[in-house]
């Protein structure tokens, strides 16, 4: 029998004590003494700051380099990341890059969902499964002075943001205990488990519209708890894209923050996957899911042939439309002439028509 790695007592104490205080002491204090509106507002603001520092900073900026940010933005995200208490930018990014490279591998993926909900949610941080940290996959980040300052002074920044800051706010507002409980502890626990849901629930619960080569799932409910990171199947399929929620109605505050920073000139080089690739991946998954359903129901070969035929027709329309669109962009046709507009509109109309036929066929299959 393999022995379990030694327990990391500091992590175990932090996670257990903060959760215990957040679930017992904080509600009791609120019931008997109450929390001022100012402290509640500051706690919510700090929750958003620390959470977005993980999703926009640690995750999309530094781990995946899906955009560039000004030094001011980087400093704000680095300090907020220390407040989040999820290790330094360098360490977090190193773990996350290994996760993407080896997703679902029992040993190489630091928080592999294949080892169960508890392990991927929090268990991987309670024991020394990884051994000595290996930062060879984040050499690019080691050249960033802001990243390295935060890494070298991480413990001090954690104390300043999680203890000193709430103490100062509490002293100014006349409620030190209330500030420590709400801004320090409750905010931290809520933010922690929101982030942890991305590693656990987002690999268990939801749909796989883009790929089933990994366990990641898209789930709008998880997106509500994780500042937009719940569209995880999209993210694992197109990890360099600065967005997670790509539709206008997708809840993705991290995307909105990056878009705002871009408008202000504080974020540049936003990397975005071509729409054709996204649509093609989605179409391939629809075909695969439809074929699996048809075979499970024992439908005739005629059904499978019909699915294959319709699929290739949609793919052809998709390719033709986006090829012309890209050609127009390459030629910098900002103001298309009437014939070019008509041609593009015709191809788009044919694509939509074919997509509708494809959708109708899949509906027929669902009720066959």
Residue, then its C-alpha position, 0 to 999 in steps of 0.5 A: x500500500x502506498x503511504x499518503x504524503x505528509x500533511x501540510x499542517x499550515x494549509x490544513x489549519x488555515x482551511x479548517x479554522x477559517x471555514x469554522x469561523x465563517x460558519x459559526x463565529x461570523x453569523x453569531x457575531x452578526x446576529x448579536x452585534x450586527x455588521x455596518x453597511x460600510x463593512x459589508x460593502x468593503x467585504x464585497x468589494x474585497x471579495x470581488x478584488x481578490x476573486x478577479x485578481x485570480x481569474x483576470x490576473x493569475x489565470x488569464x493574464x499570467x498563466x495563459x498570457x491571453x492579454x497584456x496589462x499595464x504595470x498599474x493593472x499588474x500591481x493591482x492584480x498582484x496585491x489582490x492575488x495575495x489577498x486571495x491567499x492561493x499562493x504566489x503568481x509564480x507558483x499558481x501559474x506553474x501548477x495551472x500550466x501543468x494542469x492544462x498540459x496533463x489534464x485528468x492525469x492521476x499524477x501529473x495534473x496537480x488537481x486532477x478531477x480523475x481523483x475525485x471531487x474532494x481531491x480536486x477541490x481541496x485535498x490536493x492542497x492538504x498533503x505534499x503531493x507535489x514535492x519541491x516546486x518546479x518553476x521550469x515552466x514559468x521562466x517567462x514569468x520569472x523575468x517579470x519584476x512585479x511577479x517576482x516581487x510578489x513571489x519574494x514578499x508573498x507572506x508579507x503581502x498576505x499579512x498586510x491584505x488579510x489582517x492589517x488591512x481589515x484591522x485598519x478598516x475596523x479601527x476607522x469604522x469602530x468595529x475591529x472584530x466585525x471587520x476581521x470576521x467579514x472582510x478577513x475571514x468570510x470574504x476569504x472562505x467565500x472566495x476560496x471555495x468559489x475558485x476551488x469549484x473551478x477545479x472540482x465542480x467545473x470538471x464534473x457538472x455541466x455540458x461538453x459542447x466543444x470537446x470530450x477529450x478532457x473532463x471540463x464542463x460548461x456550467x452557467x451556475x458555476x460561472x455565477x460563483x467564479x467570476x465567469x470561469x464556469x464555461x470551462x469546457x470552452x476554456x480547456x478547448x481554447x485555453x489562450x482565448x481571453x474570454x470564457x463566456x463567448x455569448x453576449x448573455x454569458x456571465x463573465x465579469x472577468x471578460x468585462x473587466x478585461x474589455x474595460x481595461x482594453x478600452x482604457x488602453x490598460x490591456x492590449x493584445x487580447x488573444x481570441x480564437x477565430x469563430x470558425x474554429x469554435x463553430x467547427x469544434x461545436x459542430x464536431x461534438x454535435x455530430x459525435x453526440x448524435x452518432x452515439x445517441x443513434x447507435x445507442x437506440x439501434x437506429x439504421x445505418x441510413x440515420x448515420x449516413x444522413x447525419x454524416x451528410x448533413x454534418x459535411x454540408x454544414x462544415x462546407x458552408x461554414x468554411x466558405x463563409x469564414x474564408x470569404x470573411x477572412x479574405x475581406x479582412x486581409x484585404x482591409x475592406x473596411x467598406x465593402x462594395x455592394x457585390x462583396x456585401x451581397x456575396x458575404x450575406x448570401x453565404x451567411x444566409x446559406x450557412x444559417x439555412x444549413x444550420x437550421x436543417x442540421x438542428x432539425x435533424x438532431x431534434x428528429x433524432x432526439x425524438x426518434 
